Amino acid sequence: MIPLARPWTTEAEEAAVLRVLRSGWLAAGPEVAALEAGFAERTGRAHGIAVSSGTAALELVLQALDVGPGDEVLCPALTWPSPAHAIARLGARAVLVDVDPEDWNGAPEAFAAARTPATRAAIAIDQFGNPVRAAALRAALGDLPLVEDAACALGSSFADGAPCGSLGVAACFSLHPRKVITCGEGGVVVTDDGDLAERLRVLRNHGQRAPGAFTSPGANLRLSDVNAAIANAQLARLDAILDARRTHAEALRARLGAHYRLQLGPAGSRPNHQTLGALLPPGRDREMFIAAAAERGVQVGRLSYAVDRLGQVGDQGPLPNARALDERGVAFPLFPTMTIDEREKVADVLEAIA
Ligand SMILES: Cc1ncc(COP(=O)(O)O)c(C=O)c1O
């Protein structure tokens, strides 16, 4: 079976882990500091703050922005639930906005229309690594604090060439194995705001400002040097990883574009192709489609969720584009270590069952 994704680790990652184990310093140390600097550099930001997951990154940023009960936070309706759940876990209300039918990101017009006097912040998601319409979002949201959920978008760039991760007050990345680089679990926040960075460092560390000085009942959401060392080895190879993904994605899109509705980016933007997704036509049974692909040796997965259907943030009325992608969205195999034979087989099978 050709899997949806396969993490790409090399001897560099193995050597990095060994180096940390032999150093005797396993908790956050020089590797975490290097990872934070690496993400800040890659995104053109002043600060990086490494945490235990992309979900923790989102939750800490919202917490650091003082989002809480009585607040509303705008969030795209189509997503892995982390951003909506992060809002709900702080006692605020996630107000879902529908996604654009072409780029599958929260539509700037929908964000603007959903804003009320209670709106405290907005989360924009570069869904599946596809960059948001950054300039239109900035114009639509004005002075509202914007958090970029770039969990999937390391190495992507917006239409004006700026890197994903450079939008808004802070951006959050994930290091989960389905992402472009991974260390098993992990996340990184990047920001230009020094005060916000400091609050995040305190919040991830038990709410401890200085040894013994606790300012809030905090959690431990730190990343270890073992994880960071793996992520650093991956980050050093990011351009090669992106090149391989783009080569495979372009070849697959060239063959599948005539048969499937694929995600389209804003003109001029550059996605990292974290996920190759498609929207099946109305009436097509997704489970039967997934089974037909599996019988032929190709793993196809469900694409994502319309978050209001999961039960934690309540039904929020018509969200037709998110609903369609929830019901009929699929993800196809795409990973940098795919062989050309594997890629051709994926294209052959998906053409045959289209
Ligand atoms: C859009 C989005 N945000 C946040 C996350 C959460 O990242 P993590 O799995 O590292 O907690 C994910 C993970 O799939 C995601 O896709």
The ligand as an SDF file (V2000), in Angstrom:
LIG
                    3D

 16 16  0  0  0  0  0  0  0  0999 V2000
   -4.5110   23.6350   10.7920 C   0  0  0  0  0  0  0  0  0  0  0  0
   -3.9170   22.9310   11.9640 C   0  0  0  0  0  0  0  0  0  0  0  0
   -3.7500   23.6060   13.1150 N   0  0  0  0  0  0  0  0  0  0  0  0
   -3.2070   23.0130   14.1880 C   0  0  0  0  0  0  0  0  0  0  0  0
   -2.8090   21.6950   14.1810 C   0  0  0  0  0  0  0  0  0  0  0  0
   -2.2790   21.0800   15.4330 C   0  0  0  0  0  0  0  0  0  0  0  0
   -0.9510   20.6560   15.3810 O   0  0  0  0  0  0  0  0  0  0  0  0
   -0.4310   19.5180   16.3710 P   0  0  0  0  0  0  0  0  0  0  0  0
   -0.8800   18.2140   15.8230 O   0  0  0  0  0  0  0  0  0  0  0  0
    1.0620   19.6830   16.3380 O   0  0  0  0  0  0  0  0  0  0  0  0
   -0.9790   19.8010   17.7150 O   0  0  0  0  0  0  0  0  0  0  0  0
   -2.9650   20.9550   13.0100 C   0  0  0  0  0  0  0  0  0  0  0  0
   -2.5470   19.5490   12.9870 C   0  0  0  0  0  0  0  0  0  0  0  0
   -2.9560   18.7520   12.2140 O   0  0  0  0  0  0  0  0  0  0  0  0
   -3.5330   21.5860   11.8720 C   0  0  0  0  0  0  0  0  0  0  0  0
   -3.7280   20.9210   10.7230 O   0  0  0  0  0  0  0  0  0  0  0  0
  1  2  1  0
  2  3  1  0
  2 15  2  0
  3  4  2  0
  4  5  1  0
  5  6  1  0
  5 12  2  0
  6  7  1  0
  7  8  1  0
  8  9  2  0
  8 10  1  0
  8 11  1  0
 12 13  1  0
 12 15  1  0
 13 14  2  0
 15 16  1  0
M  END
$$$$
